Amino acid sequence: MSDVLQQALALLKDVTPLDTDCGNVCDGRCCRPSADSVGMLLLPGEENLLSGEGFTITPADGGDLLTCNGNCRREMRPFACRVFPLFPYVGEDGLVRAVYDPRSFRLCPLTRNCAHVRLKPDFVRAVRKAGTLLMSDPACAAFLRAQSREIDELSRLLPFLENERPPIARRKLR
């Protein structure tokens, strides 16, 4: 695993979307195996960190897919779990923004109610900073760009996010 990936994971170690455990809002739907959850895509190289942790990792379109039994050591959560329900979106301008991931819509009430629930600013900033840091690794940058284009496609199908107040950190990182 690259130093960049370790640094990005460390940025997200202690930040959460809400002041309280957001799992209390949905009874931990994002951490429970169900018909709605299919797993989380891993960043390039992340599978090396997580193998042997009780996760199931399988090849999938776009990378390796991690599924879990709903019980993990919090410090060993993959990147996708740490940023959920957001994603470090890379715009056509190359800037990284923290946006709601439309793939979280089926699972996460924070996404469905984004106009009424404010995410913690430090969480949003950490997602953006982690994404900006990952852009310095060529494999991770390619992954983030590919996932951002998928988000573009899904957003055309789910226009509700365009009209809501997004938790986007709009300022450029210094």
URTA-V994763 format. One record per residue. N is the residue number from 1. SS is DSSP state (alpha for helix, beta for strand, coil for the rest). NEAR is the number of other ideal C-beta (glycine too) atoms within 8 Angstrom. D_FIRST is the distance of its C-alpha to the first C-alpha in whole Angstrom. Layout:
n/ss/near/d_first
N/SS/NEAR/D_FIRST
N/SS/NEAR/D_FIRST
This chain:
n/ss/near/d_first
1/coil/7/0
2/coil/8/4
3/alpha/5/7
4/alpha/11/8
5/alpha/16/7
6/alpha/9/7
7/alpha/9/11
8/alpha/14/11
9/alpha/11/11
10/alpha/7/13
11/alpha/11/16
12/coil/12/16
13/coil/8/17
14/coil/3/20
15/coil/9/22
16/coil/9/24
17/coil/9/26
18/coil/11/29
19/coil/4/31
20/coil/5/31
21/coil/6/29
22/coil/10/29
23/alpha/9/29
24/alpha/6/32
25/alpha/7/33
26/alpha/10/32
27/coil/6/32
28/coil/8/28
29/alpha/11/29
30/alpha/13/25
31/alpha/9/24
32/coil/9/26
33/coil/7/26
34/coil/6/29
35/coil/3/31
36/coil/6/30
37/coil/11/26
38/coil/4/24
39/coil/11/20
40/beta/10/18
41/beta/12/16
42/coil/15/12
43/coil/13/10
44/coil/10/8
45/coil/11/5
46/alpha/13/6
47/alpha/10/8
48/alpha/7/6
49/alpha/9/7
50/alpha/13/10
51/coil/8/12
52/coil/4/15
53/coil/8/15
54/coil/7/18
55/coil/11/17
56/beta/7/18
57/beta/10/16
58/beta/8/18
59/beta/4/18
60/beta/9/20
61/coil/2/21
62/coil/8/18
63/beta/9/15
64/beta/11/14
65/beta/13/17
66/beta/15/16
67/beta/11/19
68/coil/12/20
69/coil/5/24
70/coil/7/24
71/coil/5/23
72/coil/10/20
73/coil/5/19
74/alpha/5/18
75/alpha/5/16
76/alpha/8/13
77/coil/7/15
78/coil/12/12
79/alpha/13/13
80/alpha/11/16
81/alpha/10/17
82/alpha/11/17
83/alpha/13/19
84/coil/11/21
85/coil/11/24
86/beta/15/23
87/beta/13/20
88/beta/15/19
89/beta/12/22
90/beta/12/22
91/coil/9/26
92/coil/3/27
93/coil/4/28
94/coil/5/24
95/coil/7/24
96/beta/13/22
97/beta/11/24
98/beta/16/23
99/beta/12/25
100/beta/12/26
101/coil/12/25
102/alpha/12/28
103/alpha/6/26
104/alpha/13/26
105/coil/9/30
106/coil/5/31
107/coil/11/29
108/coil/13/29
109/alpha/8/33
110/alpha/14/31
111/alpha/13/30
112/alpha/7/34
113/coil/8/35
114/coil/13/34
115/coil/6/37
116/coil/4/38
117/coil/9/35
118/coil/4/33
119/coil/11/30
120/coil/11/29
121/alpha/7/28
122/alpha/7/25
123/alpha/12/23
124/alpha/14/24
125/alpha/10/23
126/alpha/11/20
127/alpha/14/19
128/alpha/14/20
129/alpha/10/19
130/alpha/16/15
131/alpha/16/16
132/alpha/10/17
133/alpha/11/14
134/alpha/15/12
135/coil/11/15
136/coil/6/14
137/coil/11/11
138/alpha/5/13
139/alpha/8/12
140/alpha/16/11
141/alpha/12/15
142/alpha/9/16
143/alpha/12/15
144/alpha/15/17
145/alpha/9/20
146/alpha/9/20
147/alpha/11/20
148/alpha/12/22
149/alpha/8/25
150/alpha/9/25
151/alpha/14/26
152/alpha/8/28
153/alpha/8/30
154/alpha/10/30
155/alpha/11/31
156/alpha/7/34
157/alpha/7/35
158/coil/9/34
159/alpha/8/36
160/alpha/6/37
161/alpha/12/34
162/alpha/6/35
163/alpha/5/38
164/coil/8/37
165/coil/5/36
166/coil/8/32
167/coil/12/30
168/coil/8/28
169/coil/10/28
170/coil/4/30
171/coil/4/29
172/coil/4/27
173/coil/7/25
174/coil/2/26
